[in-house]
Amino acid sequence: MNKYHLPLGLLLAALSLGATAGTMTCPDLAGAVQVNACPSEDELKHTYSGFCSDTAKAYANQTDSCIKYEDYREMKNVALWESKDGAFSGYISCALPTDQLKASKLSTMAVERQGKLNKLVCSYANSVRLTYRTKAACAVVNEKACTANPASCTATCD
């Protein structure tokens, strides 16, 4: 394995940036897979210490902007997950039990723009979000019906 090895899902997502997607639906979280491990408590404490040390604050020209450890832990205690086919991915809290995550139901589908990139964002219960990224133009089909019945949501990407 070379130092440039990427997980299959990330490679597929990178390859899909220039491709057209056609009709898209949000993935069922029952098939979602965790890509990397959750950070240990020791790792979180170590990175917090580095992030909030006096040296780090001085280097970043900050004085009182360091957050509490509990807030930092909530923000950084995440792992990368992706859909079964690897097209959608997102960072999900490690505090959420896997069975609850996999049972989370879709609540909304939306398109967000970030520079030249379009993101098809699927939001689920328990603050879970998986995103498909593409340079293709995407739109949610029949947004009103989608809002009324999230399970029926589809999007087109040209």
C-alpha angles and dihedrals in degrees: 000000000000127000090257095059112134128194110260093248093054091047091051091047091050091050091048094056091090098032128090116246107197115198116003133191128188114262124251106248091216086080097042118122131207110238102191136020125265114255116260121241089251091053091050093049092047094050091044090053090051093045094049102033119125090248093052092048092048092048091051092044091242130136113171103009098100112115126224117274091245090057092045091049092051090049097046103033092094139116132204115255129181139190119265091262093043094238096113124048141170145160111258129190115262087214089071110090112238094238091055091047093051091047094050113122127218114264103173144000119205141165118231127184122220111178107299091342125095119206123202101204122199112195121197137182116286092042093286118155128181119187136201113204124205142148089226119103110257133192134179110244113236097351093194093058090042091055091049094047113018092184089067095053119130133168134199124220120193 
